[in-house]
């Protein structure tokens, strides 16, 4: 059964998205929006501000912190849907990107709420993942806007950016499958002290790759940039993400070997890490 925090996030995410779409779609369909398309976004922003006021006076403390984040992601999802359906030109693909981005962060929280509620916190949205993550996102938005202004024909190459959609779908399914399969054994942070109930998971997606959650996030991140057709960020995201997960897997496998010993060593020999050219931590057999 989904915990209280999970149910609250569901109501706020889908409630906000549903309200904004219900109120705004008729304006677009009936063509009663400003001639300047961007001005049409004032409607969703005003509705979102009203929803925030209601949440602020209705909820307190941790419930409010969860609600405001879930509502924000629901708002981004609804605006992204409006972009996909009604926006001109390459802004449609920015809507696709926005939808995947908002759903990724919301589903991170929801998956933890379902599989490991004891570790649930507002950080489970991973909106404040790191300064580097925020800089990378800002760079991708900047590149998209600049190239949309100066290379509009390049941005409209549908046959290329649809590959990014496939990668994002694959990444989402892989990562969330990993989280749900591992249940209480999954945590957003590397654990350096073994919990009493911590078990080595080797079934499901873990039977095919040792680190399916990292595999999913890696390909999802690259897919977002292919959707945006950002050539610079495609290269940068690939390099930086690969380096990040290479280091993360190396450290995590040292910990897992300390936790499970021979059991994890045998698992290493049978199942690949899952990311290209990454082997993880290898024990020197001569020792």
C-alpha positions in Angstrom: 0.0 0.0 0.0 1.3 3.4 -0.9 2.3 5.5 2.1 0.7 8.9 3.1 3.5 10.9 1.4 3.2 9.0 -1.8 -0.6 9.5 -1.9 -0.2 13.2 -1.2 2.3 13.5 -4.0 0.0 11.7 -6.4 -2.9 14.1 -5.6 -0.7 17.2 -6.1 1.1 16.0 -9.2 -1.9 14.8 -11.2 -4.3 17.3 -9.6 -2.2 20.3 -10.6 -1.6 18.9 -14.1 -5.3 18.1 -14.5 -6.5 21.5 -13.4 -4.2 23.4 -15.6 -4.9 21.3 -18.7 -8.7 21.4 -18.0 -8.7 25.2 -17.7 -6.2 25.9 -20.5 -6.9 23.5 -23.3 -10.3 25.0 -24.3 -8.5 28.4 -24.7 -6.2 26.9 -27.3 -8.8 24.8 -29.0 -11.2 27.7 -29.4 -8.3 30.0 -30.5 -8.8 32.6 -27.8 -5.1 32.9 -26.9 -2.8 35.9 -27.6 -1.2 36.1 -31.0 2.2 36.0 -29.4 2.3 32.3 -28.4 4.6 32.8 -25.4 2.0 35.1 -23.8 -0.4 32.2 -23.7 1.7 30.7 -20.9 0.6 33.4 -18.5 -2.7 31.5 -18.0 -1.0 28.3 -16.6 1.4 30.4 -14.5 -1.5 32.2 -12.9 -3.4 29.0 -12.2 -0.3 27.5 -10.7 0.2 30.5 -8.5 -3.4 30.1 -7.2 -2.8 26.3 -6.5 0.4 27.2 -4.6 -1.6 29.6 -2.4 -4.2 26.9 -1.6 -1.4 24.4 -0.7 0.4 27.0 1.4 -2.7 27.6 3.6 -3.9 24.0 3.6 -0.7 22.1 4.5 2.2 22.5 6.9 5.7 21.3 7.4 6.8 18.2 5.5 3.4 17.7 3.8 3.7 21.2 2.3 7.3 20.6 1.2 6.2 17.4 -0.6 3.1 19.0 -2.1 4.8 22.0 -3.4 7.4 19.9 -5.2 4.9 17.5 -6.7 2.7 20.4 -7.7 5.6 22.1 -9.5 6.4 18.9 -11.4 2.7 18.5 -12.3 2.7 22.1 -13.5 5.8 21.5 -15.7 4.2 18.3 -17.1 1.0 20.2 -18.0 2.8 23.1 -19.7 5.0 20.6 -21.6 1.8 18.9 -22.8 0.5 22.2 -24.0 3.8 22.8 -25.9 3.6 19.3 -27.5 0.0 19.8 -28.7 -0.1 23.5 -29.5 3.3 25.1 -29.8 4.9 26.0 -33.1 8.0 24.4 -34.6 10.8 23.0 -32.5 9.2 24.1 -29.2 7.1 20.9 -29.5 10.2 18.9 -28.8 11.1 21.1 -25.9 7.7 20.1 -24.5 8.6 16.4 -25.0 11.8 17.1 -23.1 10.0 18.9 -20.3 7.5 16.1 -19.9 10.3 13.5 -19.6 12.2 15.7 -17.2 9.3 16.4 -14.9 8.1 12.8 -15.0 11.6 11.5 -14.2 11.9 13.6 -11.0 8.3 12.9 -9.9 8.6 9.1 -10.5 11.8 9.0 -8.5 9.9 10.1 -5.4 6.9 7.9 -6.2 9.0 4.8 -6.7 10.8 5.3 -3.4 7.4 5.9 -1.7 6.3 2.6 -3.0 9.4 0.5 -2.7 11.3 1.9 0.3 9.2 4.4 2.2 11.5 4.3 5.3 14.1 6.2 3.2 11.7 8.7 1.7 12.3 12.4 2.1 11.9 15.6 0.0 15.3 14.8 -1.4 13.8 11.8 -3.1 12.6 14.1 -5.9 16.4 14.6 -6.5 15.5 18.2 -7.7 18.5 19.4 -5.7 20.8 16.6 -6.9 23.9 18.7 -7.2 25.2 22.1 -8.5 26.7 20.3 -11.5 23.3 18.8 -12.3 21.7 22.3 -12.3 24.5 23.7 -14.4 24.2 20.9 -17.0 20.4 21.5 -17.2 20.9 25.3 -17.7 23.5 24.7 -20.4 21.1 22.4 -22.3 18.3 25.0 -22.1 20.7 27.7 -23.3 22.0 25.7 -26.2 18.5 24.8 -27.3 17.2 28.4 -27.3 20.3 29.7 -29.2 20.2 27.0 -31.8 16.4 27.4 -32.2 17.0 31.1 -33.0 19.9 30.6 -35.3 19.5 27.0 -36.7 15.7 26.4 -36.7 15.8 23.9 -39.6 18.3 21.7 -37.8 16.1 21.6 -34.7 13.1 20.3 -36.7 14.8 17.0 -37.7 12.1 14.7 -36.3 13.8 11.5 -37.5 16.7 12.1 -35.2 15.1 13.5 -32.0 12.6 10.6 -31.9 15.6 8.4 -31.1 15.9 10.4 -27.9 12.3 9.6 -27.0 13.2 5.9 -27.3 16.3 6.3 -25.1 14.3 8.2 -22.5 11.6 5.5 -22.4 14.2 2.8 -22.1 16.0 4.6 -19.4 12.9 5.3 -17.4 11.7 1.7 -17.6 15.1 0.3 -16.7 15.7 2.6 -13.7 12.2 2.3 -12.2 12.3 -1.5 -12.7 15.6 -1.5 -10.8 14.1 0.5 -7.9 10.9 -1.6 -7.6 12.8 -4.9 -7.9 15.3 -3.9 -5.2 12.6 -2.6 -2.9 14.1 -1.7 0.5 17.6 -2.6 -0.8 17.6 0.5 -3.1 18.7 3.9 -1.8 19.5 7.1 -3.6 22.7 7.4 -1.6 25.6 4.9 -1.5 25.4 3.0 1.8 28.6 2.5 3.7 27.1 0.6 6.6 25.2 -2.6 5.9 21.7 -2.6 7.2 20.4 -5.7 9.0 17.8 -6.4 6.3 20.1 -5.5 3.3 20.2 -8.3 0.8 22.0 -8.7 -2.5 19.4 -8.5 -5.3 20.3 -10.7 -8.4 16.9 -11.3 -9.9 14.8 -9.3 -12.4 16.7 -6.7 -14.3 19.7 -7.4 -11.9 20.1 -10.7 -13.6 21.2 -8.9 -16.8 23.2 -5.9 -15.5 24.6 -5.2 -12.1 23.7 -1.6 -12.0 20.4 -1.2 -13.9 19.4 2.1 -12.1 22.6 3.7 -13.4 22.2 2.2 -16.8 18.7 3.7 -17.0 19.8 7.2 -15.8 22.8 7.2 -18.2 20.8 6.6 -21.3 17.9 8.8 -20.1 20.2 11.7 -19.7 21.7 11.3 -23.2 18.2 10.8 -24.6 17.0 14.2 -23.3 19.7 15.9 -25.3 18.9 14.0 -28.4 15.3 15.1 -28.1 16.5 18.7 -27.9 19.0 18.1 -30.7 21.8 19.7 -28.7 25.0 18.5 -30.3 27.3 20.1 -27.8 25.3 18.8 -24.8 24.9 15.4 -26.3 28.7 15.1 -26.2 29.1 16.7 -22.8 26.3 14.7 -21.2 27.8 11.5 -22.5 31.3 12.2 -21.3 30.3 13.7 -17.9 27.6 11.0 -17.2 30.0 8.2 -18.1 32.7 9.6 -15.8 30.2 10.1 -12.9 28.8 6.6 -13.1 32.3 5.0 -13.6 33.4 6.6 -10.3 30.1 5.8 -8.6 30.1 2.2 -9.6 33.8 1.8 -8.5 33.1 3.1 -5.0 29.8 1.2 -4.7 31.3 -2.1 -5.7 34.0 -1.8 -3.0 31.2 -1.4 -0.5 29.2 -4.3 -1.9 32.2 -6.6 -1.8 32.7 -5.6 1.9 29.0 -6.3 2.5 28.6 -9.6 0.7 32.1 -10.9 0.0 32.3 -14.0 -2.2 28.6 -13.8 -3.0 29.0 -10.4 -4.7 32.3 -11.5 -6.3 30.6 -14.5 -8.0 27.8 -12.2 -9.1 30.4 -9.8 -10.7 31.8 -12.7 -12.7 28.5 -13.7 -14.2 26.8 -10.3 -14.8 28.2 -7.2 -16.5 28.1 -3.7 -15.0 25.8 -2.6 -17.8 27.5 0.6 -19.1 29.9 0.7 -22.0 33.6 0.2 -21.1 32.9 0.2 -17.3 33.9 -3.0 -15.4 33.6 -1.7 -11.8 36.0 -2.6 -9.1 38.0 -5.7 -9.9 39.7 -7.9 -7.3 43.3 -8.8 -8.2 43.2 -12.6 -8.4 46.9 -12.8 -7.6 46.3 -11.4 -4.2 
